């Protein structure tokens, strides 16, 4: 399910960019991981949020790639999408947990499996990194993203702690999340949480195994994920202190 309109608060955000490659990557993940000689591959249909009344209510697994969903839509991840859509309230909740909040252009992928979270390498916005080499460019937005952005162990542990506390507090269902964050006065600040692999996840294609779109499908389908790794041949290693 997609929606090409503006996301919450009237902002132009990563989820509304590069929709075609995002959906293509997700469809490919479903096709490659669902192939079996003993069972047919699932039928995948891409629809917009305003066309939901054209699909049957049962036997459908909705995988929204937008936060702009009808208030009446009922599906297993309904509550987490509502929470993520209300950015102001979510930031207030994180502030109540003792963390700073504000705008940021880094993303921590959180692959939340049924057994717990796996943390992938951080993704960054290329223009804000010194001597960065982009792995993915969105033609629609001219934004480019890179993975991995190497952070110190201290930064990593703070990010992992915040992400773990947040998904637990929100009772988040299995999925691939992007926790968007930044830095303010030497501290990590929380920006928002994406409950699906938004455009920055495109940086994982050909770099991370399994990529974030495949991880998302595994989580939704209840398939196990043992680890996420970065290709040894990746040339986009960056450093941020």
N, C-alpha and C positions, 0 to 999 in steps of 0.2 A: 504494500500500500504506500503510495507516494502522494506528495502535495508540493507543488512548485511555488506556492505563495510564501509571503514573508512569515517567519517564525515569530514566537512571542515577543512582546514589547516593541514590535515594529522594527526589529533589528535584522540586518542581513547576516545570517549565520551560516556556518559550514554545511549544515544539513540540507540546505536548499540549493547548494552548488553541486555540480558534477553528478546529478541524479542518474544519468544514463550509465556511466561507468560503475556507480555504486550498485545499481540494480543488476547490471550485467555480471558483476563480480559475485553477487549473492546468488543469482540464478546458476552460475557456473559451479558455485560451491554445492548447491543442492543437487545438480546433475551428477557431479563427480563423486559425491559421497553417498548418493542414494542408489547408484547403479547396482543391480543385483539380478542374477539369472533366475532367482526364485520369486521375485516380486517386482511389479511394475514401478517405474519411477513416479514420484508424485507429480501431479499436474500443477504447474506454476502459472498464475495469472497476475499480471500487474494492473492495478486499478488505482484511481484517485480516491481520496477520502469521500468525495461527494457522490461516488458511484457505489457505495457500500450496499445500497438496497438492491443491487443487481446480482448479488451472490447469495447462495443459500446460507442459512444461519448455522447449520450443523455440518460436521465433518470438514470444517475449514480451519486451518491454522493461519491466523492473521499475523503478519510480520510487518508492522508499520515502520516506515522510514520517514516519518514526520511526527511532529508533536501536535499538529493541527488536526485533531480528531473530534468527531461529533461527541457532545457530552453524553448522548444516549448510547453510544457504542459500548457494548459489553464484551470483554475478552479477558483472558487470564492476566495480562499485564496492564490492565486498565488503570489501576491505582498508581503504579510507578510512572506511567506516562503523564498522568495528571500532576503528580508531584514535580516531575522534571519540567513540565511546562511553566509552572509558577516559579520563575527564577528568583523573584524577590523573597518569597516565603522560604524557599529552599536555602537561600543564603542566610536568612535569619536563623533557620534551624541549625546550620553549620556554625554560625557565630555562637549560638547557645552551647555548642559542643566545645567552644574554646578556640576556634580557628578564625583567622582573618579571612575576609572575602573581598573580591574585586575582580576586575577584568584581567584576563590572561590568555595567552596564545600557545599554551602547551596542553597536551592531552595524555593522561595515563590510561592505557587500555586495561580494563578490568574484565577478565573472562570469568564470569561467575558460573561455575558448574554446580551440579547438585551436591558435590562434596566440598565446595568452598571456592574461594577466588584464586585465580592465577593472574599474575601481573606481567604484562608485556612491556617492551621497551617504550619509553616516552616518545611521543611524536611532537615535532615542533613546527612552527610557522617559519618557513625559510627566510623571509625578509628580516626576521628579528634575530637571526643567528649569524655570528661572524663567519665569513668564508664558507657559508653553507652550500651544500650541493643538493638540489631538490631531487626527490625520487618521483614525485607526482605533481603534476600541474593541472589545475582546473581551468580549462579554457573559458568557462563561463564567468569565472570570477577573477582570473589572473592570480589566484592564491596558490602557493605551492607548499607542500608539506614534506618533511623528512623524518625518517626513522632509521636508526635509533639516535636519540639525543642522550648522551651519557651524562648522568648526574652522579654526584658523590653518594657514597653509601648513606651518609647522614640524611641527605635530601630524600633518597629512595625510601628509607625507613619511615620518615615523616609522611610521605605520600601514601605508602602502603597502609600505615596506621589509620590515616584519615579515610581512605577508600574503604577499608574493612569496616570501620565504625559506621560509615555512612550507609553502605548497602545493608548492613545488619539492622540499623535503626529504621531504614525504610522497608525492611522485610522484602527486599528486591528479589524477584524471581530469576532463575537462570537466564542469562543473556550475555552479550558482549556490550559492556558499557564504556563510554569515554568520559573520564572525569577531567573536565577542563579546569586549568589552574594557571596561576602566574606567580610572580614574586613581588613583594612589597617590603621595603626596608629590611631586607635580609631574611624575610619569612615567606613561607608558602601561603598563598591566598587562594581560596576556592572560588571558582567562577560559576560553574554549572555542571550538571550531569546529563549526559546523553544516554538514553536507554536502548540505543542501537548503534551500529558502526556508522557514524556520520562521515562526511567527506574526508576528514583527516585520516580515517582508516585506510583510504586508498594507498597511503604510503607503505602499508604492510604488504602489498602485492609484490611478489617476487623477492621480498626481504625477510618476512617472517613466515615460519612454518608451524602450524597452519596459519594462513592469513586471518585477519580479523573477521572477514565475512564468513569464512568456513567455520571459525570458532562460534560465531553467532548461530549458525545453523545447527551445529553440534549441540549447543546449549538448549536451543528451542526443541530439538528432536530428542533430547535426553541421551545423546551419545557421549561416551567418555572422552575427555581430553587429558592426557597425561602431562603435557608440558607445551610451552610455546618457546620457540628458539629463533634466533636471528641467523640468517645465512652467513657462512664464513666468507662468502665472496662479495658481500655487501660493501659498496664503496662509499656509503653515506654516513660514516661514523663521525659524530660531532661531539663537542665537549662544551659543557656549560657549567660554570662554577658560581 
